Structure formats: C-alpha cells, structure tokens
C-alpha cells in the first residue's frame, strides 16, 4: 500500500466513523422530536378518558382503578403519573418509577431533569364540580429506540476497527519490502565502492614498489583531500587569485577593512604560490612538518575509527579553506561545536549520536572531533538565524537519544558565523567554543550563538593593524 492509497484508506475510515456518529445523533434528535409530539397527543387522550371514568364510577372505586391501569399500560411513552383531588394525591403509577418522589406531607410528585423527558400538567372538572389535577411524565424517546441506534453505530465502528487491524500488518509488510529493496540497493552501492577501493589499493601498491619514483602519481596521490565531499578542491593558485579578487571588490565598494588581516589569513593558512604537498618519504625524514599536511597515505587515516569523523588536526585547515572559498563567493559559513561531556564514545548511545550528527551535516568531511568531549561541524551558505533553527532540531534529536538510554549528562551547542567578516578560522573556533561552554549552563534550550557586532569588529581590526 503506497502513501496515496494509505491516505485514501485513512480518510475513508475517518469519514465512515464520522457518518456513524452523525447517524446516531440524528436518530436521537428525530425520535425525540417525534416522541414529544406523540406524548402531547397521548396526554390529551388519557386525561379525557380518566376523567370520564371518574364521572361514571367515582374515584377510588375498583372499576376506576382497574380501567385506569389498563389505559396507562397501553401508553408505552408514559414514565410516571399522579392524579390529585383537592391538592391530595390519591393515584400514582407506577409505584416503582424513579421519577416519583414524596414531599414532607407524604404526597407523591414527579421530579424529572432529563432533556429526553417531558412533564405535562392539566386540571379537569368532574360533573359533581370536583377538580382533578393530572401530572404525567413522558419519555420522548424509548430505550428500545436508543438501543437500536446504538447497535447499528457499534457495528459500523467494529467493522472500521477490524479493517484497520487488517490493514496494519499489510502496511508493515510493505514497509519491510521497501526496506529490503533499499538494503539491496545499498549492497550494490557497497560492491561498487569496494571495487573502487580495490583499484585505489592497486595504485598504492604500485607506488610502494616503484619507491615513489613516478612523480606524476606522487603529486596525484599525496594531496590533502576529503573523500566524501562532492566539491572539487581548488589548487593554491586559484585560492590566491580568489583572495585577490575579493580584495579588489572590497576596494571598489569602499569597505573599510584592513588589508594586513587578509595577508594574515594567507600566511596563517600557507596559501602561497610556492606551497608544496609532502610525501610519506619526506614526512619520515622531517618530523617537524605539521600534521595538517599529512597525506592520503597517513597511517592514521582521514577519519577517526570510533566516530567516523575527521581528526581535530584537519579541522582548522579545512575551516580556513572554507572561509576563503566563502569569501570569494560572498557566502556565509556557520560553525557548530557540539559539546557532550561524560558521553562514552564507544557506547551504543554514542553510535546513534554519531549518526544524528552525520545526518545533520550531510558530509562526513565537514565534521571533526574536537577536544575530548566535543564535535565540530561546518555548514556552508547558512546564516545565523537558520543555524539556530537547525540547531534546535539537532538538540531535540540528541536529547531523545539521551532519554532512551537514560543519560543525564548535559548537551551544549555553540554557534558562530562568518557574517561577512574577513575572519581566520581560529577566531571562529574560539567564538563557537566559548558559546558551547556557555550553552552548558543553559537549563531549557542549551544553544548559544555568537552574534557579531560589526562596529566593535572594525575597531578590533584597526587595533590589530
């Protein structure tokens, strides 16, 4: 059952149940209206007949009482009746009626509060001049009529419930089939990825056997790269040209920024035309080469074996690279730092946490381990308002995992954005880190975002210059 058919089935069931309720209420209203009219006609009839009997036989005679009971038995709508003479009740029927009450003097009277009952009162005069007062309580709808309407409504509801219980296993079966189909597709994709991995391993073996003598393959294999990102890495010359273009645009737009800060970003991140990538052989000879320039052949690998995210050593260089790229295309960059103190990184709960974080940032090479208890993630082209909105959903997903596993440790999410600034990565990391630490003290929604004050930032740039 696809989603369209399921919606039609759900709407049909709801519609049938609604019609069943309307049928029951409509039946009650129509029968009550009909019963009220018939009760009025019946009251006029019995008062006339009982008055005639009182004239013929006199009140409290055997013939009067017997024939009066016979008349009342034939009226199925009557619930209770009392007859008075000189304000004294001398006849009440039936004695077992719950509507009959007695006052302080022992006189019976009718008391009714149901909207489905009506009480009629009338005075009649006998031939001898005596006055009789009739009080009659009628049921406007009979219990048998209510039972009939309720039975039909119950059968309709029962049929809907049975159909629903039949449909639920069918829907679950279809879901399992869809999951199995998805699993087959995933297996095929894994096979293709394994084939690609085997090809890559052959290339690596070839390099080792040739003692890295093939310079073309060396340059191709020893670049810093991120396997799961769909974007193509630009070379250093293109990045330098992009920075120069941005600097020209700033001058044209008369923006007041310090050019030395731009040069600082270049120098800190080694974006010069003379940059070179380091091979494994060079790394062995010189241990002082920074870890951020390690290669694909790095024994540590690009990703952590526990979380599956990038190492912290790759974090700042990648952030700097994304900031330069975002500056050249006038895009925003949002940095999230998620602090999870006391979380066991090898637990089942942690595995689900890793998956939630991966689903949030989409690309594994945009997520990094940070310090001992945190993770950092980069979102491109996302402003501060959107980042806060997305972070709220991320917190809800993480909190639900903590609830399932009974974890009481805190969650802190810190956010900082580029916000049209020429800012280095370490500055953005410091802002997000401070926001995350402050978020741990929040009780309701532990999300803190760093909001940029552009005036103070310009003062800071001037002071640094």
PEURDA-V56527 format. One line per field, one symbol per residue. ss: DSSP state (A for helix, B for strand, O for the rest). psi: psi as a letter, one per 20 degrees, with the letter a starting at -180 (. if undefined). burial: I if it has 16 or more other ideal C-beta (glycine too) atoms within 10 Angstrom, else O. A space follows every 50 residues. Layout:
BEGIN
ss->???
psi->???
burial->???
END
This chain:
BEGIN
ss->OOAAAAAAAAAAAAAAAAAAAAAAAAAAAAAAAAAAAAAAAAAAAAAAAA AAAAAAAOOOOAAAAAAAAAAAAOOOOBBBBBBBBOOBBBBBBOOOOOOB BBOOOOOBBBOOOOOOBBBBBBBBBOOOOOBBBBBBBBBOOOAAAAAAAA AAAAAAAAAAAAAAAAAAAAAAAAAAAAAAAAAAAAAAAAAAAAAAAAAA AAAAAAAAAOOOOOAAAAAAAOOOOOOOOOOOOOOAAAAAAAAAAAAAAA AAOOOOOOAAAAAAAAAAOOOOOOOOOOOAAAAAAOOOOOAAAOOOOOOO OOBOOOOOOBOAAAAAAAAAAAAAAAAAOOOOBBBBBBBOOOOOOOOAAA AAAAAAAAAAAOOAAABBBBOOOBBBBBBBOOOAAAAAAAAAAAAAAAAA AAAAOOOOOOOBBBBBBOOOOOOOAAAAAAAAAAAAAAAOOOOOOOBBBB OOOAAAAAAAAAAAO
psi->orhghggggghggggghghgghgggggggghhgghgghggghghghhggh hghhhgiqqjrggggghghhghhiniiphqqqpqpljppippqqhipiip rqahijpqrpopjpijqqpqpqpqprhjiqppopoppqphpqhhgggggh gggghggggggghghhhghgghghhhgghhghhggggghhgghhghghgh hggghhhghjkkhohghghhhkqprohjpiqppqrhghgghhghgghghg ghjkqnqphhhghgggghjkmrijqqqprhhhhhhoiipqhijrahjphh rhqqighjrqqhhigghhggghggghghjlrqppppoopmqjpoijrhgh ghgghggghgigphjjpqqpbikrqqqppqlprgghggghhghggggghh ghggjkpjqrppoqpqqglkqnprhhghggghghhghhhhipgfnmppqo ppohghhhhggggh.
burial->OOOOOOOOIOOOIOOOOOOIOOOIOOIIOOIIOOIIOOIOOIIOOIIOOI IOIIIOIOIOOOOIOOIIOOOIOOIOIIIIIIIIIOOOIOIIIOOOIOII OOOOOOOIOIOIOOOIIIIIOOOIOOOOOOOIIIIIIIIIIOOOIIOOIO OOIOOIOOOIOOOOOOIOOOOOOOOOOOOOOOOOOOOOOOOOOOOOOOOO OOOOOOIOOOOIOOOOOIOOIIOIOIOOOOOOOOOIOOIIOIIOOIIOOI OOOOOOIIOOIIOOIIOOIOIOOOOOOIIIOOIOOOOOOOOIIIIIIIOO OIIIOOIOIIIIIIIIIIIIIIIIIIIIOOIIIIIIIIIIOOIOIOOOII OIIIOIIIOIIOIIIIIIIIOOOIIIIIIOOIIIOOIIOIIOOIIOIIOO IIOOOOIOOIIIIIIIIIIIIIIIIOIIIOIIIOIIOOIIOOOOOIIIII OIOOOOIOOOIOOOO
END
